[in-house]
């Protein structure tokens, strides 16, 4: 598919900014800054859509300091202000979520319940500036105590619990949404996720790394549990809809922090069993390129250039780009079917379930939880 050269140039600059933000400047080739004019408004919009606007801003500050870019000349005053305000909003949201996580941790610790934040907060600690990783909600794992925790929150703290989703409940604490997982994965949508789920729960019990959040100790997920969960979670989003550069950076920075502790042989074996090994290799290669990592940190990665190019292209410029209708059940169902059919190539990279089997299973899953049809 032929792409707009301006859009390609914009994507090139966003990727460059990510590498600058995550690495020492002398290790990054910055020549692309001078090869053609830069549409900085387009860079801002793409970075925002990809969940990396704060990281891109960090890079601009580094480049401005090193005199590679004079942002007062390169960016209009309006764009500088808009960009800085976007970063400030991300920082404020992070602070609210961290405070909500601390309050929830205090409530649950008084009841003898251990709390483990999934993805968001734990992953942010792998970032150079943790509060610059955007996150829409808080996902938690309570080591099998999900139902008791929900009951405590409902009866003792008057917190409403939404049970409309398959593998987690939802509640709000200090206006921050929390997903309380009783399963790591939605095993109702894809039966092949069930053996992965068993492995994740076994590994979760090995969690022993703790961090202090405002006086309360929370558990970071066990490394092998978190590695497989991050990969499968991103893969499921990729197969169903799309993923962003933020997902790629999450994986790259997690690997950079924990590569020596990951059981790569076991991870690859599970991916092979699930027909997901090619996707593992592609995400390894893409994250190494995007984050500026040495690919040797991800042992035995096989390069498949065409597949890597297609996946990265789909991240930056989704092949299925129709917008979901805001209302009308039938219109939403038709949209979802069209998206599912267009993404069947992704499905084959993620699930060992056949397409027909997946269609029937997912349809039944939605009928069991009708709220999920519109979500």
C-alpha positions as CSV (number, residue, x, y, z in Angstrom):
1,X,0.0,0.0,0.0
2,X,1.4,3.4,-1.1
3,X,1.7,5.8,1.8
4,X,1.8,9.6,2.0
5,X,5.5,10.7,2.1
6,X,4.6,13.4,4.6
7,X,3.1,10.9,6.9
8,X,6.1,8.6,6.5
9,X,8.4,11.5,7.4
10,X,6.3,12.4,10.4
11,X,6.5,8.8,11.7
12,X,10.3,8.8,11.1
13,X,10.7,11.8,13.4
14,X,8.4,10.3,16.1
15,X,10.6,7.2,16.1
16,X,13.7,9.3,16.3
17,X,12.4,11.3,19.2
18,X,11.6,8.0,21.1
19,X,15.2,6.8,20.6
20,X,16.6,10.2,21.7
21,X,14.4,10.2,24.9
22,X,15.3,6.6,25.9
23,X,19.1,6.6,25.1
24,X,22.2,8.7,25.5
25,X,22.3,11.2,22.7
26,X,25.6,10.2,21.3
27,X,24.2,6.7,20.6
28,X,21.4,8.0,18.4
29,X,21.8,9.0,14.7
30,X,20.0,12.3,14.5
31,X,20.7,13.0,10.8
32,X,17.0,12.6,9.9
33,X,16.4,15.9,11.6
34,X,18.1,17.7,8.7
35,X,17.1,15.7,5.7
36,X,13.7,17.4,5.0
37,X,11.3,19.8,6.6
38,X,9.4,18.6,9.6
39,X,5.7,18.9,10.2
40,X,5.8,19.5,13.9
41,X,2.1,19.7,14.3
42,X,1.8,16.3,12.6
43,X,4.5,14.9,14.9
44,X,2.6,16.1,17.9
45,X,-0.7,14.6,16.7
46,X,1.0,11.2,15.9
47,X,2.9,11.1,19.2
48,X,-0.3,11.8,21.0
49,X,-2.2,9.1,19.2
50,X,0.6,6.6,19.9
51,X,0.7,7.3,23.6
52,X,4.3,8.8,23.4
53,X,3.7,12.5,23.5
54,X,5.4,13.0,26.9
55,X,8.4,10.9,25.7
56,X,8.6,12.9,22.5
57,X,8.6,16.1,24.6
58,X,11.5,14.7,26.7
59,X,13.4,14.2,23.5
60,X,12.7,17.8,22.4
61,X,14.1,19.1,25.7
62,X,17.3,17.1,25.2
63,X,17.7,18.2,21.6
64,X,17.1,21.8,22.6
65,X,19.6,21.6,25.3
66,X,22.2,20.1,23.0
67,X,21.4,22.8,20.4
68,X,20.3,20.2,17.8
69,X,16.9,21.9,17.7
70,X,15.8,25.4,18.8
71,X,12.2,24.7,19.8
72,X,11.5,28.5,19.8
73,X,12.1,28.5,16.1
74,X,11.0,25.0,15.1
75,X,7.7,25.0,17.0
76,X,5.1,27.7,17.1
77,X,4.4,29.2,20.5
78,X,0.9,27.7,20.3
79,X,2.2,24.2,19.6
80,X,4.8,24.5,22.4
81,X,2.1,25.5,24.9
82,X,-0.2,22.7,23.7
83,X,2.5,20.1,23.9
84,X,3.6,21.2,27.4
85,X,0.0,21.2,28.6
86,X,-0.5,17.7,27.3
87,X,2.6,16.5,29.2
88,X,1.3,18.3,32.3
89,X,-2.1,16.5,32.0
90,X,-0.3,13.1,31.8
91,X,1.7,13.9,34.9
92,X,-1.4,15.0,36.8
93,X,-3.2,11.8,35.8
94,X,-0.3,9.7,36.9
95,X,-0.2,11.5,40.3
96,X,-4.0,10.9,40.7
97,X,-3.6,7.2,39.8
98,X,-0.6,6.8,42.1
99,X,-2.5,8.4,45.0
100,X,-5.6,6.2,44.3
101,X,-3.4,3.1,44.2
102,X,-1.9,4.0,47.5
103,X,-5.3,4.5,49.1
104,X,-6.5,1.2,47.7
105,X,-3.4,-0.5,49.0
106,X,-4.0,0.9,52.5
107,X,-7.6,-0.3,52.5
108,X,-6.7,-3.8,51.3
109,X,-3.6,-4.2,53.5
110,X,-5.7,-3.6,56.6
111,X,-7.7,-6.6,55.5
112,X,-4.6,-8.7,54.9
113,X,-4.9,-8.6,51.1
114,X,-1.8,-8.2,48.9
115,X,-2.1,-5.9,46.0
116,X,-0.1,-6.2,42.7
117,X,-0.6,-3.5,40.0
118,X,-0.5,-4.9,36.5
119,X,1.0,-3.1,33.6
120,X,0.6,0.6,34.3
121,X,2.4,1.6,37.5
122,X,4.9,-1.3,37.6
123,X,5.8,-0.7,34.0
124,X,6.2,3.0,34.5
125,X,9.1,2.3,36.9
126,X,11.0,1.0,33.8
127,X,10.7,4.4,32.1
128,X,13.4,7.1,32.5
129,X,10.6,9.4,33.8
130,X,7.8,7.2,35.2
131,X,5.1,9.8,35.2
132,X,5.5,10.2,31.4
133,X,4.0,6.8,30.7
134,X,0.3,7.5,30.1
135,X,-2.3,5.1,31.5
136,X,-6.0,5.2,31.3
137,X,-6.9,3.1,34.4
138,X,-5.4,0.9,37.0
139,X,-5.3,-2.9,36.6
140,X,-4.7,-5.0,39.8
141,X,-4.2,-8.6,40.8
142,X,-5.1,-9.6,44.4
143,X,-3.7,-13.2,44.5
144,X,-7.1,-14.9,44.4
145,X,-8.7,-12.4,46.9
146,X,-10.7,-10.5,44.2
147,X,-14.2,-11.5,45.4
148,X,-13.4,-10.8,49.0
149,X,-11.9,-7.4,48.1
150,X,-14.9,-6.5,46.1
151,X,-17.2,-7.3,49.0
152,X,-15.1,-5.3,51.4
153,X,-15.1,-2.3,49.1
154,X,-18.8,-2.6,48.5
155,X,-19.9,-3.1,52.1
156,X,-17.3,-1.1,54.1
157,X,-16.5,1.7,51.8
158,X,-19.7,2.1,49.7
159,X,-17.9,1.6,46.4
160,X,-20.1,0.4,43.5
161,X,-18.7,-2.8,41.8
162,X,-19.5,-3.3,38.1
163,X,-19.5,-7.0,37.2
164,X,-20.3,-6.5,33.5
165,X,-17.0,-7.7,32.1
166,X,-15.7,-11.3,31.8
167,X,-12.3,-11.4,33.5
168,X,-12.4,-8.5,35.9
169,X,-14.7,-6.2,37.9
170,X,-14.6,-2.5,37.6
171,X,-14.9,0.2,40.3
172,X,-13.8,3.8,40.9
173,X,-11.7,5.1,43.8
174,X,-11.2,8.8,44.0
175,X,-12.6,9.0,40.4
176,X,-9.9,6.7,39.1
177,X,-11.1,3.5,37.3
178,X,-9.8,0.2,38.6
179,X,-10.0,-3.1,36.9
180,X,-9.9,-5.9,39.6
181,X,-8.7,-9.0,37.7
182,X,-9.8,-12.5,38.7
183,X,-8.3,-13.8,35.5
184,X,-5.3,-12.3,33.7
185,X,-6.8,-13.0,30.3
186,X,-10.3,-13.3,28.9
187,X,-10.4,-17.0,28.6
188,X,-14.1,-16.9,27.5
189,X,-13.2,-15.2,24.2
190,X,-10.3,-17.6,23.2
191,X,-10.1,-21.1,24.7
192,X,-6.4,-21.3,23.8
193,X,-5.8,-18.7,26.5
194,X,-6.7,-21.2,29.3
195,X,-3.3,-23.0,29.6
196,X,-1.6,-19.5,29.5
197,X,-3.9,-18.4,32.3
198,X,-3.0,-21.4,34.5
199,X,0.7,-20.6,33.9
200,X,0.2,-16.9,34.7
201,X,-1.5,-17.7,38.0
202,X,1.2,-20.2,39.0
203,X,3.9,-17.6,38.3
204,X,2.0,-14.8,40.0
205,X,2.4,-16.6,43.3
206,X,6.1,-16.1,43.0
207,X,5.9,-12.3,43.2
208,X,8.4,-11.1,45.8
209,X,9.6,-7.7,44.5
210,X,7.8,-4.9,46.5
211,X,7.8,-1.1,46.2
212,X,6.6,1.5,48.6
213,X,3.8,3.8,47.6
214,X,3.2,6.5,50.2
215,X,3.8,4.1,53.1
216,X,2.0,1.0,51.7
217,X,3.9,-1.9,50.1
218,X,2.6,-3.3,46.8
219,X,3.9,-6.3,44.9
220,X,5.3,-6.1,41.4
221,X,4.3,-9.1,39.3
222,X,6.8,-11.9,39.1
223,X,9.0,-11.4,36.1
224,X,7.9,-14.4,34.1
225,X,4.3,-13.8,34.9
226,X,4.6,-10.1,33.8
227,X,6.6,-10.9,30.6
228,X,4.0,-13.4,29.3
229,X,1.1,-11.2,30.4
230,X,2.5,-8.1,28.7
231,X,3.1,-10.0,25.5
232,X,-0.3,-11.8,25.4
233,X,-2.2,-8.7,26.5
234,X,-0.5,-6.6,23.7
235,X,-1.1,-9.4,21.2
236,X,-4.8,-9.7,22.0
237,X,-5.2,-5.9,21.5
238,X,-3.2,-6.3,18.2
239,X,-5.4,-9.1,17.0
240,X,-8.7,-7.4,18.0
241,X,-8.0,-3.8,17.1
242,X,-4.5,-2.3,17.1
243,X,-1.6,-1.5,19.3
244,X,0.4,1.7,19.8
245,X,4.0,2.5,20.0
246,X,3.5,2.7,23.8
247,X,2.9,-1.0,23.9
248,X,6.2,-1.6,21.9
249,X,8.1,0.7,24.3
250,X,6.5,-1.1,27.3
251,X,8.0,-4.3,26.1
252,X,11.4,-2.9,25.2
253,X,11.9,-1.1,28.5
254,X,10.6,-4.1,30.5
255,X,13.1,-6.3,28.6
256,X,15.9,-3.7,29.2
257,X,15.2,-3.8,33.0
258,X,14.6,-7.6,33.4
259,X,16.2,-9.4,30.5
260,X,18.5,-11.3,32.8
261,X,15.6,-12.6,34.9
262,X,13.2,-13.7,32.1
263,X,13.0,-17.4,31.4
264,X,13.4,-16.9,27.6
265,X,13.3,-20.7,26.9
266,X,9.9,-21.1,28.7
267,X,8.5,-17.9,27.2
268,X,9.4,-19.0,23.7
269,X,8.1,-22.5,24.3
270,X,4.7,-21.2,25.3
271,X,4.6,-18.8,22.3
272,X,5.5,-21.7,20.0
273,X,2.7,-23.9,21.5
274,X,0.3,-21.0,21.0
275,X,1.4,-20.3,17.4
276,X,2.6,-16.9,18.6
277,X,6.3,-17.3,18.1
278,X,6.5,-15.2,15.0
279,X,4.8,-12.4,16.8
280,X,7.2,-12.6,19.7
281,X,10.1,-12.4,17.3
282,X,8.5,-9.4,15.5
283,X,7.8,-7.5,18.7
284,X,11.3,-8.2,19.9
285,X,12.8,-6.8,16.7
286,X,10.5,-3.8,16.5
287,X,11.0,-2.9,20.1
288,X,14.8,-3.2,19.8
289,X,14.6,-0.8,16.8
290,X,12.2,1.7,18.3
291,X,13.8,1.8,21.8
292,X,17.4,1.6,20.5
293,X,18.1,-1.7,22.2
294,X,20.6,-4.5,21.5
295,X,18.5,-7.3,20.1
296,X,20.8,-9.8,21.8
297,X,18.9,-8.9,25.0
298,X,16.1,-11.1,23.4
299,X,17.8,-14.4,22.8
300,X,17.2,-16.5,19.6
301,X,15.1,-13.8,17.9
302,X,14.5,-14.7,14.2
303,X,14.2,-11.7,11.9
304,X,11.3,-11.6,9.4
305,X,11.7,-8.2,7.8
306,X,8.5,-8.2,5.8
307,X,6.4,-9.2,8.8
308,X,8.1,-6.6,11.0
309,X,7.5,-3.9,8.4
310,X,3.8,-4.8,8.1
311,X,3.3,-4.9,11.9
312,X,5.1,-1.6,12.4
313,X,3.2,-0.1,9.5
314,X,-0.1,-1.2,11.0
315,X,0.8,0.4,14.3
316,X,1.7,3.7,12.7
317,X,-1.0,3.6,9.9
318,X,-3.7,1.0,10.8
319,X,-4.8,-1.1,7.7
320,X,-8.3,-1.0,9.1
321,X,-9.0,2.6,9.8
322,X,-12.8,2.9,9.9
323,X,-14.2,4.7,13.0
324,X,-16.4,2.8,15.4
325,X,-20.0,4.1,15.4
326,X,-21.0,5.9,18.6
327,X,-24.5,4.5,18.7
328,X,-26.7,1.9,17.1
329,X,-26.3,-1.8,18.2
330,X,-26.6,-3.2,14.7
331,X,-24.1,-0.6,13.3
332,X,-21.6,-1.5,16.1
333,X,-22.0,-5.2,15.4
334,X,-21.4,-4.8,11.7
335,X,-18.4,-2.6,12.3
336,X,-16.9,-5.1,14.7
337,X,-17.4,-8.0,12.2
338,X,-15.7,-6.0,9.5
339,X,-12.8,-5.2,11.8
340,X,-12.5,-8.8,12.9
341,X,-12.5,-10.0,9.3
342,X,-9.9,-7.3,8.2
343,X,-7.7,-8.4,11.2
344,X,-7.8,-12.1,10.5
345,X,-4.1,-12.0,9.5
346,X,-3.3,-10.7,13.0
347,X,-5.5,-13.4,14.6
348,X,-3.3,-16.1,12.9
349,X,-0.2,-14.6,14.6
350,X,-1.8,-14.6,18.0
351,X,-4.2,-17.5,18.5
352,X,-4.0,-21.2,17.7
353,X,-7.8,-21.2,17.6
354,X,-9.3,-21.4,14.1
355,X,-11.2,-18.5,12.8
356,X,-14.6,-20.2,12.8
357,X,-14.0,-21.5,16.3
358,X,-13.0,-18.1,17.5
359,X,-16.0,-16.4,15.8
360,X,-18.4,-18.8,17.6
361,X,-16.6,-18.5,20.9
362,X,-16.4,-14.7,20.8
363,X,-20.1,-14.4,19.8
364,X,-21.1,-16.6,22.7
365,X,-18.8,-14.6,25.0
366,X,-20.5,-11.3,24.0
367,X,-24.0,-12.8,24.5
368,X,-23.0,-13.9,28.0
369,X,-21.9,-10.4,28.8
370,X,-24.0,-8.1,26.5
371,X,-22.3,-5.0,27.8
372,X,-19.1,-6.1,26.1
373,X,-20.7,-5.8,22.7
374,X,-20.5,-2.0,22.8
375,X,-17.2,-1.8,24.7
